[in-house]
Amino acid sequence: MMTPAVNTSKTPSPGSGPGSYQFLYFSELVKRPICAGKIKDRIGKLTDLVFSLTEPYPEAVGIYIEHGWGKPTEFIPWAKVMRIEDDAIFVQPPGNENTYPSFVDQPGWILVDKHLMGRTILDMDGRRIEVVNDVHLLESKGQLFIVHVDISFNGFLRRWGLGGIRWVKDQLISWKYVQPLSVEDAVSTDKVTLSVTRKQVLQMPGEDLADALEELSGKEQQALFSALDSEKAAEALVEAEPRAQRQIISNLRKEKAHTILSEMTIPQLADLFSVLPHEQMTNLMELLKPEQAERVRAILSDREAKAKDIMSSNFMTTHKNAKVGEILEKIRRSGVEPDAISYIYVISAEDQTLVGVVDLRELLLSSDQMTLGEIMVPPAVVAEENDVREDLAEMFAKYHYRMIPVVDERDHILGVIHFNDIMKDLVTRVKV
């Protein structure tokens, strides 16, 4: 866990003078009596706490009381709170009206119980799904802040009134690592769920993001997906299971869908479209360039799709006299995607035909002064542009290459076929 646990054993008692503070758990405040000035003047019980999403920590703006039985709610501004004690929360009397006004939600406000407790959160290692079992609060100088969320079993016990039992150490995550996602693309209100920060989302592998999206549903899933940039969104969408893909696509706006599709390869688009309802597929097809749409249709309409329809133009070539050090520096400066440089393809300087291939691992282990001609091997396997999908699958299954080059009749390299683009499609057909 990235955040150290807070030691609450030295928490001073409230009202111990200037600079006093105390740590509280929300589960310990829920249903605590609210009293107007004196203990006998009981208004009701605390139903929820309302916070404004201020930086760096959300600050309490009031207490929400729900009376039930058709009675109106009450909202007590935090400025009216006098003190928090073990047996009650004391507030200033409401005034001439004898009741506080009804609660009216405002943009940028969250309710702890309604919007945070029990919600899903991606753990800081980016790989596990956790649940907010409690919310850790800091009261200081008359103000109340959300400072941590607790994902430990202790928090779960406190929610059920068993706070005296401690099974494990509290697992507190600082609020600065736990931010409400922007849900402008997902929902029409400002209600939020929790996840890792945007920066941490962008650092997560696509497979892990896909796992997270599959665990979530509804607004939580939409909120997480809307926080991704188009490249990371495409990566996660490609890795997600068909059910999650359909859910995500059904909630995408046209503009966002267009930017995400532009980040995907033709085989990835075909795989995605193959699991969508016909109407969704038709609508998304209109967002593609005409030549892209034609290639996707060719794959979808024919199980015997050809290599030229599936191949990617994202690969790297060089000549035999190029030195290892030069190529490594070129790779570092190129910004090419990692999956595009599993192999370096060597072409003849005279007629540009494919004459050899160098595995990236071999390149990294060779001296900078060696030439690619010295370490290359002849391309043992190549695909022709009219080879069908089933033939390509057999090649990958037999030779276990990560990429196979596609050549024309004169051995000019036209593109590459990725293992994932062929084999994942076959798996997807079985799952769907």
C-alpha positions in Angstrom: 0.0 0.0 0.0 1.4 3.4 -0.9 0.0 5.2 2.1 1.2 4.6 5.7 -1.5 3.8 8.3 -2.4 6.7 10.6 -1.7 6.2 14.2 -4.8 7.2 16.1 -3.7 6.1 19.5 -2.6 9.7 20.4 -5.8 11.3 19.3 -6.5 14.2 21.7 -9.9 14.7 23.1 -12.1 17.3 21.5 -12.0 20.8 22.9 -8.5 20.4 24.3 -7.5 23.9 23.2 -6.1 25.7 20.2 -4.8 23.3 17.5 -6.8 20.4 18.9 -7.9 17.7 16.5 -9.4 14.2 16.5 -9.6 11.4 14.0 -13.1 9.8 13.5 -14.6 7.1 11.4 -17.8 7.7 9.6 -19.3 4.4 10.7 -18.9 5.6 14.3 -20.9 8.8 13.6 -23.8 7.3 11.7 -27.0 7.2 13.8 -25.3 9.3 16.5 -27.9 11.6 18.1 -28.0 15.3 17.0 -28.9 17.7 19.8 -29.7 21.3 19.6 -27.6 22.9 22.3 -28.5 20.5 25.1 -28.7 16.7 25.3 -32.4 16.8 26.0 -33.1 18.8 22.8 -32.7 15.9 20.4 -33.4 16.7 16.7 -32.8 13.2 15.2 -29.9 10.9 14.2 -27.1 11.6 11.7 -28.0 9.9 8.5 -25.1 11.1 6.4 -22.4 13.7 6.1 -22.2 16.1 3.2 -18.8 17.1 1.8 -17.6 19.6 -0.8 -14.9 18.3 -3.2 -12.4 20.9 -2.3 -8.6 20.5 -2.6 -6.6 18.9 -1.2 -9.2 17.2 1.0 -13.0 17.3 0.9 -14.5 19.6 3.6 -17.7 19.0 5.4 -20.5 21.4 4.5 -23.3 19.9 6.6 -25.2 17.0 8.3 -28.0 15.2 6.4 -30.9 13.9 8.6 -33.6 11.7 7.1 -36.5 11.2 9.5 -38.5 8.7 7.4 -42.3 8.1 7.6 -42.8 10.8 5.0 -41.2 13.5 7.1 -39.0 16.0 5.2 -35.2 15.7 5.5 -33.1 18.3 7.3 -29.8 19.8 6.4 -27.7 21.3 9.2 -24.8 23.5 7.8 -21.5 22.6 9.3 -21.1 26.1 10.6 -23.9 25.3 13.1 -22.0 22.3 14.5 -20.7 23.1 18.0 -18.9 19.9 19.0 -18.7 16.2 18.5 -18.9 14.1 21.6 -19.1 10.3 22.2 -22.8 10.3 23.0 -24.0 13.1 20.7 -23.3 15.8 18.1 -24.3 19.2 19.4 -25.5 21.9 17.0 -26.9 25.4 17.4 -30.7 25.5 17.6 -32.4 26.0 14.2 -33.9 29.4 15.0 -37.5 30.7 14.7 -38.5 27.9 12.3 -37.8 25.1 14.8 -36.5 23.0 12.0 -33.6 23.2 9.6 -34.3 23.4 5.9 -34.7 20.3 3.7 -31.6 19.0 2.0 -31.0 20.2 -1.5 -28.1 18.7 -3.4 -25.5 21.0 -5.0 -22.9 20.4 -7.7 -19.6 19.3 -6.3 -21.1 17.8 -3.2 -20.8 14.1 -2.1 -22.6 12.2 0.6 -20.3 9.8 2.4 -22.7 6.9 2.9 -24.5 7.3 -0.4 -21.5 7.9 -2.6 -18.5 6.4 -0.9 -19.3 3.6 1.6 -19.3 0.2 0.0 -18.2 1.5 -3.4 -15.6 -0.2 -5.5 -12.0 1.1 -5.6 -9.0 -0.1 -7.6 -6.2 -0.9 -5.2 -3.0 1.0 -5.4 -1.1 -1.9 -7.1 -3.6 -1.5 -9.9 -4.5 -5.2 -10.0 -7.1 -5.9 -7.2 -10.6 -4.7 -6.7 -11.3 -3.5 -3.1 -14.3 -2.0 -1.4 -14.5 1.1 0.8 -15.5 -0.2 4.2 -15.2 3.0 6.1 -14.1 6.6 5.7 -11.5 8.2 7.9 -12.2 11.8 9.0 -10.2 14.5 10.6 -11.8 17.2 12.8 -9.5 20.2 13.3 -10.4 23.7 14.4 -14.1 23.3 13.8 -13.7 21.8 10.3 -14.1 18.2 9.2 -12.2 16.7 6.3 -12.1 13.3 4.5 -8.5 12.2 4.8 -8.5 8.4 4.1 -10.7 5.5 3.1 -10.4 2.2 4.9 -10.4 -1.0 2.9 -9.7 -3.3 5.8 -12.0 -5.9 7.4 -11.9 -3.7 10.5 -13.9 -1.1 8.6 -16.4 -3.7 7.7 -16.8 -4.7 11.4 -17.3 -1.1 12.4 -20.1 -0.7 9.9 -21.9 -3.5 11.8 -21.3 -2.0 15.2 -18.4 -4.4 16.1 -15.7 -1.7 16.3 -14.3 -3.2 19.5 -13.0 -6.2 17.5 -9.8 -5.7 15.5 -8.9 -8.6 13.3 -6.2 -7.0 11.2 -4.4 -3.7 10.8 -6.4 -0.8 9.3 -5.6 -0.3 5.6 -5.9 3.4 5.0 -5.5 5.0 1.6 -4.9 8.7 1.5 -7.5 10.7 -0.3 -4.8 12.3 -2.5 -4.5 8.8 -4.1 -8.2 8.3 -4.2 -10.0 10.9 -6.3 -13.5 10.9 -7.7 -13.4 10.4 -11.4 -14.7 12.9 -13.9 -17.9 11.3 -15.2 -18.9 14.0 -17.7 -18.9 11.3 -20.4 -20.7 8.8 -18.3 -23.5 10.2 -16.3 -25.6 13.3 -16.3 -25.1 14.1 -12.6 -22.1 14.9 -10.5 -22.4 11.7 -8.4 -19.1 9.9 -8.3 -17.5 6.6 -7.6 -13.9 6.0 -6.5 -10.9 4.8 -8.4 -7.2 5.4 -8.7 -6.1 8.8 -9.9 -5.9 9.5 -13.6 -2.1 9.3 -13.6 -2.2 5.8 -12.1 -4.9 4.7 -14.5 -2.7 5.6 -17.4 0.1 3.5 -15.9 -1.9 0.4 -15.6 -1.5 -2.4 -18.3 -4.5 -2.8 -20.6 -5.1 -6.3 -19.3 -5.5 -5.0 -15.8 -7.8 -2.2 -16.8 -9.9 -4.7 -18.7 -10.1 -6.9 -15.6 -11.3 -3.9 -13.6 -13.9 -2.9 -16.2 -15.2 -6.4 -16.2 -15.6 -6.4 -12.4 -17.6 -3.1 -12.5 -21.0 -2.3 -14.0 -23.2 0.5 -14.7 -22.1 4.0 -13.7 -18.9 2.7 -12.0 -17.8 1.1 -15.2 -18.7 4.2 -17.3 -16.8 6.5 -14.8 -13.6 4.4 -15.0 -13.7 4.2 -18.8 -14.4 7.9 -19.2 -11.3 8.7 -17.3 -9.0 7.0 -19.9 -7.5 8.8 -22.8 -8.3 7.4 -26.3 -5.2 5.3 -26.5 -5.6 3.7 -23.1 -9.3 3.3 -23.7 -8.7 1.4 -26.9 -6.1 -0.8 -25.2 -8.5 -1.7 -22.4 -11.4 -2.3 -24.8 -9.4 -4.7 -26.9 -8.5 -6.8 -23.9 -12.0 -6.8 -22.3 -14.4 -9.8 -22.6 -17.2 -9.5 -25.1 -19.9 -8.8 -22.4 -17.9 -5.8 -21.1 -17.2 -4.6 -24.6 -20.9 -4.5 -25.4 -21.7 -2.7 -22.2 -19.0 0.0 -22.7 -19.8 0.6 -26.4 -23.5 1.0 -25.6 -22.7 4.0 -23.4 -20.2 5.8 -25.6 -20.8 9.1 -27.2 -20.2 9.3 -30.9 -17.2 11.7 -30.6 -15.4 9.6 -28.0 -16.1 6.4 -29.9 -14.5 7.9 -33.0 -11.3 8.8 -31.2 -11.1 5.4 -29.6 -11.7 3.5 -32.8 -8.9 5.5 -34.5 -6.4 4.0 -32.1 -7.3 0.4 -33.0 -5.9 -1.8 -35.8 -8.1 -3.4 -38.5 -8.1 -6.9 -36.8 -8.9 -5.3 -33.5 -11.8 -3.4 -35.0 -13.1 -6.6 -36.6 -12.8 -8.5 -33.4 -14.8 -5.8 -31.5 -17.5 -5.5 -34.2 -18.0 -9.2 -34.3 -19.4 -9.3 -30.7 -21.6 -6.2 -31.1 -25.3 -6.2 -32.0 -26.0 -5.4 -35.6 -27.3 -1.8 -34.9 -24.2 -0.9 -32.8 -21.9 -2.4 -35.4 -23.5 -0.4 -38.2 -23.4 2.9 -36.3 -19.7 2.4 -35.4 -18.8 1.4 -39.0 -19.9 4.8 -40.1 -17.2 6.4 -38.0 -14.4 4.6 -39.9 -12.7 5.8 -43.0 -14.1 4.1 -46.1 -11.0 2.0 -46.7 -11.0 0.9 -43.1 -14.6 0.0 -43.2 -14.1 -2.1 -46.3 -11.3 -4.1 -44.8 -13.3 -4.7 -41.6 -16.3 -5.9 -43.6 -14.1 -8.2 -45.5 -13.0 -9.9 -42.3 -16.5 -10.0 -40.8 -18.2 -11.3 -43.9 -15.7 -14.0 -44.7 -14.1 -16.6 -42.4 -11.5 -16.9 -45.1 -10.2 -13.3 -44.7 -6.9 -12.8 -46.3 -3.5 -11.6 -44.9 -3.7 -8.3 -46.8 -7.0 -7.5 -44.9 -5.6 -8.3 -41.5 -2.0 -7.1 -41.7 -0.6 -4.0 -39.8 1.6 -1.4 -41.4 3.3 -0.8 -38.0 6.8 -2.4 -38.4 10.4 -1.5 -38.7 12.9 -2.2 -41.5 16.6 -1.5 -42.1 19.5 -2.5 -44.3 22.3 -5.1 -43.6 25.0 -2.6 -43.1 23.1 -0.7 -40.3 24.9 -1.0 -36.9 23.3 -2.4 -33.8 24.0 0.8 -31.8 22.4 3.0 -34.5 19.2 0.9 -34.6 18.9 0.9 -30.8 19.2 4.6 -30.8 16.7 4.9 -33.6 14.2 2.7 -31.7 14.6 4.8 -28.5 13.9 8.1 -30.4 11.1 6.7 -32.6 8.3 6.4 -30.0 7.2 3.2 -31.8 4.8 1.0 -29.9 6.6 -2.0 -28.2 4.6 -4.6 -30.2 5.9 -3.1 -33.4 9.5 -3.9 -32.6 9.5 -7.6 -31.6 11.5 -8.0 -34.8 13.6 -5.8 -37.1 13.2 -6.7 -40.7 16.3 -6.4 -42.9 15.7 -5.5 -46.6 18.1 -5.4 -49.5 19.4 -1.9 -50.4 19.2 -2.8 -54.1 15.6 -4.0 -54.6 14.1 -3.6 -51.1 13.3 -7.3 -50.9 13.1 -9.0 -47.5 16.4 -10.8 -46.8 16.5 -11.3 -43.0 15.1 -10.8 -39.6 16.6 -9.9 -36.2 14.8 -10.7 -32.9 14.8 -7.6 -30.6 16.3 -9.7 -27.9 19.3 -10.7 -30.1 19.7 -7.0 -30.9 19.9 -6.0 -27.3 22.6 -8.7 -26.6 24.8 -7.8 -29.5 27.7 -5.3 -29.6 26.9 -1.8 -30.8 29.5 -2.1 -33.6 28.1 -5.2 -35.1 25.9 -4.9 -38.3 22.5 -6.3 -38.6 23.8 -8.4 -41.5 26.0 -10.2 -39.1 23.3 -11.2 -36.6 20.2 -11.6 -38.9 18.8 -14.9 -39.9 16.8 -15.6 -43.1 13.0 -15.2 -42.6 12.0 -18.8 -41.9 8.3 -18.0 -42.3 6.5 -15.4 -44.4 2.9 -15.0 -45.3 1.7 -14.1 -48.8 -0.9 -11.4 -49.1 -3.6 -13.8 -50.2 -3.0 -16.4 -47.4 -6.3 -16.9 -45.5 -6.8 -16.6 -41.7 -6.8 -20.4 -41.1 -3.4 -20.7 -42.8 -2.0 -17.9 -40.7 -3.3 -19.5 -37.5 -1.6 -22.7 -38.4 1.7 -20.8 -39.0 1.6 -19.2 -35.6 0.6 -22.4 -33.9 3.5 -24.3 -35.5 6.3 -21.7 -35.3 5.3 -19.6 -32.2 6.5 -16.3 -33.7 5.1 -13.1 -32.3 4.8 -11.5 -35.7 4.9 -12.9 -39.3 5.8 -10.6 -42.2 3.5 -10.4 -45.2 5.2 -10.2 -48.6 4.1 -9.8 -52.2 5.2 -12.0 -55.1 8.6 -10.2 -55.3 9.3 -10.6 -51.6 8.7 -6.9 -50.8 7.4 -6.6 -47.2 3.8 -5.2 -47.2 3.0 -5.5 -43.5 3.0 -7.8 -40.5 0.5 -10.1 -38.8 0.5 -10.1 -35.0 -0.1 -13.3 -33.1 -2.7 -11.7 -30.9 -4.7 -10.5 -33.9 -5.1 -14.0 -35.2 -5.2 -16.2 -32.2 -7.4 -13.9 -30.0 -10.0 -13.7 -32.7 -10.3 -17.5 -32.8 -10.7 -17.6 -29.0 -13.3 -14.8 -29.2 -15.4 -16.8 -31.7 -15.5 -19.7 -29.2 -16.5 -17.5 -26.3 -19.2 -15.7 -28.1 
